[in-house]
Amino acid sequence: MDPDLILRWFHVIGACVLLGTGAGIAFFMLMAHRSRDPRFIAQTAAIVVLADMLFTTTAVVLQPISGGLLAFRLGWSLVEGWVLLSLLLYVLTGVFWLPVVWMQIKMRNLAQEAADRDTALPRSYSILFRLWFACGIPAFLAVLAIVWLMISRPSIDLF
């Protein structure tokens, strides 16, 4: 088997996981939020946090490894325009993703507390949800841009 093909396959699968979990998590959290049901939100957020820990975190760790190995094996410089831009966007994604994970945990906890007390969601939940949504948009768009850069490998002069 061709090691380069296997590396590309892992790298593409990782990108699919990042896009898929990002889109799925956003969809399920949005649908739960729209219900305004603290119990449903708490259950959904618990699954979302678990999915982020299992799938997204694994892909986040493995993507730079598989990408770095591919670049090395194929002779691509890490400062080549499209590669460097992809790496910068990857860092940007992480800057938005890390707070999103914390917010999901906090929203889960707030919703569970409201469900346990049989009360409405607190105002802090709504504020967190808006921030979560606002952070998710640039992170997801950055991942889409990275995938486009990986597929098209455009000639970009950054220096």
The 8 nearest C-alpha neighbors of each residue, nearest first, counted from 0:
[[1, 2, 5, 4, 3, 6, 8, 7],
 [0, 2, 4, 3, 5, 6, 7, 8],
 [3, 1, 5, 4, 6, 0, 7, 72],
 [4, 2, 6, 5, 1, 7, 69, 72],
 [3, 5, 7, 1, 2, 6, 8, 0],
 [4, 6, 8, 2, 3, 7, 9, 1],
 [7, 5, 3, 9, 8, 4, 65, 10],
 [8, 6, 10, 4, 5, 9, 11, 3],
 [7, 9, 5, 11, 6, 10, 12, 4],
 [10, 8, 12, 6, 7, 11, 13, 5],
 [9, 11, 7, 13, 8, 12, 65, 62],
 [10, 12, 14, 8, 13, 9, 7, 15],
 [11, 13, 15, 9, 14, 10, 8, 16],
 [14, 12, 16, 10, 58, 11, 15, 62],
 [13, 15, 11, 17, 16, 12, 18, 10],
 [16, 14, 12, 18, 13, 17, 19, 11],
 [15, 17, 19, 13, 14, 18, 20, 12],
 [18, 16, 14, 15, 20, 19, 55, 21],
 [19, 17, 21, 15, 16, 20, 22, 14],
 [20, 18, 16, 22, 21, 17, 15, 23],
 [19, 21, 23, 17, 22, 24, 18, 16],
 [22, 20, 18, 24, 19, 23, 17, 25],
 [21, 23, 25, 19, 20, 24, 18, 26],
 [24, 22, 20, 26, 25, 21, 19, 27],
 [23, 25, 27, 21, 26, 22, 20, 47],
 [24, 26, 22, 28, 23, 27, 29, 21],
 [27, 25, 23, 29, 24, 28, 22, 30],
 [26, 28, 30, 24, 29, 25, 31, 23],
 [27, 29, 31, 25, 30, 26, 32, 24],
 [28, 30, 32, 26, 27, 31, 25, 33],
 [31, 29, 27, 33, 32, 28, 26, 34],
 [30, 32, 40, 28, 34, 33, 29, 27],
 [33, 31, 29, 34, 30, 35, 28, 40],
 [32, 34, 30, 35, 31, 29, 36, 28],
 [33, 35, 36, 31, 32, 30, 39, 40],
 [34, 36, 33, 32, 37, 31, 40, 120],
 [37, 35, 34, 39, 38, 40, 31, 32],
 [38, 36, 110, 40, 114, 39, 41, 113],
 [37, 39, 114, 41, 40, 36, 42, 111],
 [40, 38, 42, 36, 41, 37, 43, 31],
 [39, 41, 31, 37, 43, 38, 42, 44],
 [42, 40, 107, 110, 111, 38, 44, 39],
 [43, 41, 45, 39, 40, 44, 38, 46],
 [42, 44, 40, 46, 45, 41, 39, 47],
 [43, 45, 47, 107, 41, 46, 42, 40],
 [46, 44, 42, 48, 43, 47, 41, 107],
 [47, 45, 49, 43, 44, 48, 50, 42],
 [46, 48, 44, 50, 49, 45, 24, 51],
 [49, 47, 51, 45, 46, 50, 44, 52],
 [48, 50, 46, 52, 47, 51, 53, 45],
 [51, 49, 47, 53, 52, 48, 54, 46],
 [52, 50, 55, 48, 49, 54, 53, 47],
 [51, 53, 49, 56, 50, 54, 55, 48],
 [54, 52, 50, 51, 56, 49, 57, 55],
 [53, 55, 57, 50, 51, 56, 52, 58],
 [54, 56, 51, 58, 57, 17, 59, 52],
 [55, 57, 59, 52, 58, 54, 53, 51],
 [56, 58, 54, 60, 55, 59, 61, 53],
 [57, 59, 61, 13, 55, 60, 56, 62],
 [60, 58, 56, 57, 62, 61, 55, 63],
 [59, 61, 57, 58, 62, 56, 63, 64],
 [60, 62, 58, 64, 59, 63, 65, 57],
 [63, 61, 65, 64, 59, 58, 60, 66],
 [64, 62, 66, 65, 67, 61, 60, 59],
 [63, 65, 61, 67, 62, 66, 68, 60],
 [64, 66, 68, 62, 67, 63, 10, 6],
 [67, 65, 63, 69, 64, 68, 62, 70],
 [68, 66, 70, 64, 69, 65, 63, 71],
 [67, 69, 71, 65, 66, 70, 72, 64],
 [70, 68, 66, 72, 71, 67, 73, 65],
 [71, 69, 75, 67, 73, 68, 72, 74],
 [70, 72, 68, 74, 69, 73, 67, 75],
 [71, 73, 69, 74, 70, 68, 3, 75],
 [74, 72, 70, 71, 75, 69, 3, 68],
 [73, 75, 71, 72, 70, 76, 69, 77],
 [76, 74, 70, 73, 71, 77, 79, 72],
 [75, 77, 79, 78, 74, 70, 82, 71],
 [76, 78, 79, 82, 83, 75, 70, 67],
 [79, 77, 83, 76, 80, 82, 81, 75],
 [78, 80, 76, 82, 77, 83, 81, 75],
 [81, 79, 155, 83, 82, 156, 157, 84],
 [80, 82, 84, 83, 152, 79, 155, 85],
 [83, 81, 85, 79, 84, 80, 77, 86],
 [82, 84, 86, 78, 80, 85, 81, 77],
 [83, 85, 87, 81, 86, 82, 80, 88],
 [86, 84, 82, 88, 145, 83, 87, 81],
 [85, 87, 89, 83, 84, 88, 82, 90],
 [88, 86, 84, 90, 89, 85, 83, 91],
 [87, 89, 91, 85, 90, 86, 141, 92],
 [90, 88, 86, 92, 87, 91, 85, 93],
 [91, 89, 93, 87, 92, 88, 94, 86],
 [92, 90, 88, 94, 89, 93, 87, 95],
 [91, 93, 138, 89, 95, 90, 94, 96],
 [92, 94, 96, 90, 95, 91, 97, 89],
 [93, 95, 91, 92, 96, 97, 90, 98],
 [94, 96, 93, 92, 134, 138, 97, 98],
 [97, 95, 93, 99, 98, 94, 92, 100],
 [96, 98, 100, 99, 95, 93, 94, 101],
 [99, 97, 101, 100, 96, 95, 102, 94],
 [100, 98, 96, 102, 97, 101, 131, 103],
 [99, 101, 103, 97, 102, 98, 96, 104],
 [100, 102, 98, 104, 99, 103, 105, 97],
 [103, 101, 99, 105, 104, 100, 106, 98],
 [104, 102, 106, 100, 105, 101, 107, 99],
 [103, 105, 107, 101, 102, 106, 108, 100],
 [104, 106, 102, 108, 107, 103, 109, 101],
 [107, 105, 103, 109, 108, 104, 124, 102],
 [108, 106, 41, 104, 44, 110, 105, 109],
 [107, 109, 111, 105, 106, 110, 112, 104],
 [110, 108, 106, 112, 111, 107, 105, 113],
 [109, 111, 37, 41, 113, 107, 112, 108],
 [112, 110, 114, 108, 41, 113, 109, 115],
 [111, 113, 115, 109, 114, 110, 108, 116],
 [114, 112, 118, 110, 116, 111, 115, 120],
 [115, 113, 117, 111, 38, 37, 112, 116],
 [114, 116, 112, 113, 117, 111, 118, 38],
 [117, 115, 113, 118, 114, 112, 111, 119],
 [118, 116, 114, 115, 113, 119, 112, 37],
 [119, 117, 113, 116, 114, 120, 115, 37],
 [120, 118, 113, 121, 117, 37, 114, 36],
 [119, 121, 113, 110, 37, 124, 118, 122],
 [122, 120, 123, 124, 119, 125, 109, 113],
 [121, 123, 125, 124, 126, 120, 127, 119],
 [122, 124, 126, 121, 125, 127, 120, 109],
 [123, 125, 127, 122, 126, 121, 106, 128],
 [126, 124, 128, 122, 127, 123, 129, 121],
 [125, 127, 123, 129, 128, 124, 130, 122],
 [128, 126, 130, 124, 125, 129, 131, 123],
 [127, 129, 131, 125, 130, 126, 132, 124],
 [128, 130, 132, 126, 131, 127, 133, 125],
 [131, 129, 133, 127, 132, 128, 134, 126],
 [132, 130, 128, 134, 129, 99, 133, 127],
 [131, 133, 135, 129, 130, 134, 128, 136],
 [134, 132, 130, 131, 135, 136, 129, 137],
 [135, 133, 131, 95, 132, 136, 130, 137],
 [134, 136, 132, 138, 133, 137, 139, 131],
 [135, 137, 139, 138, 134, 133, 140, 132],
 [138, 136, 140, 139, 135, 141, 134, 92],
 [137, 139, 92, 141, 135, 136, 140, 95],
 [138, 140, 142, 136, 141, 137, 135, 143],
 [141, 139, 143, 137, 142, 138, 136, 144],
 [140, 142, 144, 138, 139, 143, 88, 137],
 [143, 141, 145, 139, 144, 140, 146, 138],
 [142, 144, 140, 146, 141, 145, 147, 139],
 [145, 143, 141, 147, 142, 146, 148, 140],
 [146, 144, 142, 148, 85, 147, 143, 149],
 [147, 145, 149, 143, 148, 144, 150, 142],
 [146, 148, 144, 150, 145, 149, 151, 143],
 [149, 147, 145, 152, 151, 146, 150, 81],
 [150, 148, 146, 147, 152, 151, 145, 81],
 [151, 149, 147, 148, 152, 146, 145, 153],
 [150, 152, 148, 153, 149, 147, 146, 81],
 [153, 151, 148, 149, 81, 150, 154, 82],
 [154, 152, 151, 155, 81, 148, 80, 149],
 [153, 155, 152, 80, 156, 81, 79, 151],
 [156, 154, 80, 81, 153, 157, 79, 84],
 [155, 157, 80, 158, 154, 79, 81, 153],
 [158, 156, 80, 155, 79, 84, 83, 78],
 [157, 156, 80, 155, 78, 79, 83, 84]]
